[in-house]
Amino acid sequence: MNSSSSLVILAGGLGSRYKGSKQIDVIGEQNAFLLEFAIYDAVEAGFGQVILIINEKVQAEMKSKLSNWESQVALHFVLQSLTTEQQLQVHPNRSKPWGTAQALLCAKPFLNGPFVVMNADDYYGQTVMKSASSFFRSERKSHGLLSYSLSDTLSEHGGVSRGLCTLDDEGFLKSVVECHDIYRNANGLQCQEAYSLTDSTPVSMNLWFFQSEILEHVAWYFDSFFESNQQELSSECYLPSMVQSGIETNEFTVKVLPSNEQWAGLTFPEDKESVEQYLHSLTDKKCYPKSFSHE
């Protein structure tokens, strides 16, 4: 690696279906944010810094709650926002953030080496940060995506959106297509777009292993998106769309790494109980300490 790896946590979303700020909902016996389990894993894997992309509503509580990690790893809190010049061009009634690709762009000043990008409301498994470190040691050019089997990422409490992945014969990503309102009923797996789905369909959960060179493409892609959508009230610029554009123009390649880990996440309020049960079982196995306090 040309420098220590970084972890970028996307925590700026508004999470309307969760009926609250799930980034700052406390979980389990650790009384911790879900993202703290990833920070713990990143520290264990030797990551040099953690960058949290946040919104103003969670800023104060996030900084206060996570201050105890500052003795373990460099922490940076970055508000997801446009440049002053861009903000002047936005429709005055716009309140939504501009999506995950723009969120990543906010972290650009802090990134000069390889980095992982993840969602704050997903738990991806205890070994993924070590997998990222191993990937970055062996790979200097291609980017990576940790994929999960669709059946392992569903919620019992409502439909979910997932990025459906198509791979080439060498395991590189050919396409990632957003699929909405995925759920299981008596007739099998269903979705809004009527795609043919199977339990083993590989999906993206927005867990990316990026080389720093991708940031130039992110900047170009968002500038183009913003120019076309600056007066829109809800259009968002997403990481999968950015990645797809780079693959189609042969700007870069993305190696898909199938995950053997169990995923857990917070989409609906009812999801919290099962997430807590799973993390409690990992704590019982001593995968995590009973407290993240570093006093």
ChimeraX attribute file (.defattr): number of C-alpha atoms within 10 A of each C-alpha:
attribute: neighborCount
match mode: 1-to-1
recipient: residues
	/A:1	15
	/A:2	10
	/A:3	12
	/A:4	15
	/A:5	27
	/A:6	25
	/A:7	25
	/A:8	25
	/A:9	25
	/A:10	26
	/A:11	29
	/A:12	27
	/A:13	22
	/A:14	18
	/A:15	16
	/A:16	11
	/A:17	12
	/A:18	15
	/A:19	11
	/A:20	13
	/A:21	16
	/A:22	24
	/A:23	23
	/A:24	19
	/A:25	14
	/A:26	16
	/A:27	20
	/A:28	19
	/A:29	13
	/A:30	19
	/A:31	13
	/A:32	18
	/A:33	20
	/A:34	26
	/A:35	22
	/A:36	20
	/A:37	20
	/A:38	24
	/A:39	23
	/A:40	19
	/A:41	19
	/A:42	26
	/A:43	19
	/A:44	13
	/A:45	18
	/A:46	15
	/A:47	24
	/A:48	17
	/A:49	23
	/A:50	25
	/A:51	23
	/A:52	27
	/A:53	26
	/A:54	24
	/A:55	20
	/A:56	13
	/A:57	11
	/A:58	17
	/A:59	18
	/A:60	10
	/A:61	11
	/A:62	19
	/A:63	14
	/A:64	9
	/A:65	13
	/A:66	16
	/A:67	12
	/A:68	14
	/A:69	19
	/A:70	13
	/A:71	10
	/A:72	14
	/A:73	17
	/A:74	14
	/A:75	19
	/A:76	16
	/A:77	16
	/A:78	19
	/A:79	18
	/A:80	24
	/A:81	19
	/A:82	16
	/A:83	8
	/A:84	8
	/A:85	8
	/A:86	13
	/A:87	12
	/A:88	11
	/A:89	12
	/A:90	17
	/A:91	13
	/A:92	10
	/A:93	9
	/A:94	14
	/A:95	10
	/A:96	12
	/A:97	20
	/A:98	25
	/A:99	19
	/A:100	26
	/A:101	22
	/A:102	25
	/A:103	28
	/A:104	22
	/A:105	19
	/A:106	21
	/A:107	21
	/A:108	14
	/A:109	7
	/A:110	14
	/A:111	20
	/A:112	16
	/A:113	16
	/A:114	25
	/A:115	27
	/A:116	25
	/A:117	20
	/A:118	22
	/A:119	22
	/A:120	25
	/A:121	23
	/A:122	20
	/A:123	23
	/A:124	24
	/A:125	18
	/A:126	19
	/A:127	16
	/A:128	21
	/A:129	25
	/A:130	17
	/A:131	16
	/A:132	26
	/A:133	23
	/A:134	13
	/A:135	19
	/A:136	25
	/A:137	12
	/A:138	9
	/A:139	14
	/A:140	14
	/A:141	15
	/A:142	17
	/A:143	25
	/A:144	23
	/A:145	25
	/A:146	22
	/A:147	23
	/A:148	25
	/A:149	20
	/A:150	21
	/A:151	17
	/A:152	15
	/A:153	20
	/A:154	22
	/A:155	20
	/A:156	13
	/A:157	12
	/A:158	15
	/A:159	18
	/A:160	17
	/A:161	19
	/A:162	21
	/A:163	20
	/A:164	21
	/A:165	20
	/A:166	16
	/A:167	15
	/A:168	11
	/A:169	7
	/A:170	8
	/A:171	13
	/A:172	20
	/A:173	22
	/A:174	17
	/A:175	20
	/A:176	20
	/A:177	15
	/A:178	16
	/A:179	17
	/A:180	17
	/A:181	13
	/A:182	22
	/A:183	19
	/A:184	16
	/A:185	7
	/A:186	6
	/A:187	6
	/A:188	10
	/A:189	18
	/A:190	19
	/A:191	17
	/A:192	12
	/A:193	11
	/A:194	11
	/A:195	13
	/A:196	9
	/A:197	16
	/A:198	13
	/A:199	14
	/A:200	11
	/A:201	15
	/A:202	25
	/A:203	26
	/A:204	23
	/A:205	24
	/A:206	22
	/A:207	20
	/A:208	23
	/A:209	29
	/A:210	24
	/A:211	22
	/A:212	16
	/A:213	16
	/A:214	18
	/A:215	18
	/A:216	11
	/A:217	16
	/A:218	22
	/A:219	18
	/A:220	11
	/A:221	20
	/A:222	21
	/A:223	15
	/A:224	11
	/A:225	17
	/A:226	19
	/A:227	11
	/A:228	10
	/A:229	17
	/A:230	19
	/A:231	15
	/A:232	13
	/A:233	16
	/A:234	13
	/A:235	16
	/A:236	18
	/A:237	20
	/A:238	18
	/A:239	21
	/A:240	21
	/A:241	18
	/A:242	21
	/A:243	23
	/A:244	19
	/A:245	17
	/A:246	18
	/A:247	18
	/A:248	12
	/A:249	8
	/A:250	9
	/A:251	11
	/A:252	17
	/A:253	18
	/A:254	23
	/A:255	20
	/A:256	25
	/A:257	18
	/A:258	14
	/A:259	18
	/A:260	14
	/A:261	15
	/A:262	14
	/A:263	19
	/A:264	23
	/A:265	21
	/A:266	23
	/A:267	23
	/A:268	20
	/A:269	13
	/A:270	14
	/A:271	17
	/A:272	19
	/A:273	12
	/A:274	15
	/A:275	19
	/A:276	18
	/A:277	13
	/A:278	15
	/A:279	22
	/A:280	19
	/A:281	12
	/A:282	15
	/A:283	17
	/A:284	12
	/A:285	10
	/A:286	10
	/A:287	13
	/A:288	18
	/A:289	15
	/A:290	14
	/A:291	12
	/A:292	16
	/A:293	12
	/A:294	10
	/A:295	6
